[in-house]
Amino acid sequence: MKGIFSVLVENKAGVLSKTAGLFARRGFNIDSLAVGETDDRDISSMTIISTGDERIMEQIEKQLNKKIDVIKVRRFAENKCVTRELLMLKVTYTNVTRSDIMEICNITGAHIADLSPKSMVIELTAKTSKIDRFIKLMQPFGIIE
């Protein structure tokens, strides 16, 4: 089971490190972590996704609530959230393959974020299953990173 936590924290140095340390010390894994400043410059919002059973999710929530720098913790049900992944994929191309890659991007809703003489960076925001299918489509062209 995945635990999706929205955590409002004080926006100051060391808070991210302390929060990540909480997970590391207790052997909990962080699958995803996104942090950003809110409209109030003194507060940051952290979205943390972790995996484990119900007991582990409850422990994580309790431990987060104990932290001094934490203002509020909310846990979301996996089926009540809209989740997306961001893929940044660097792929090689030639004059022959460039139009094929661009056509696949147009069909799938991906965007070419950067173009150099021999490679391009493609951006796609989607569900995990669509990201995985897109990667498989791009593999024959030569994924750099």
Disulfide bonds with the S-S distance in Angstrom:
none
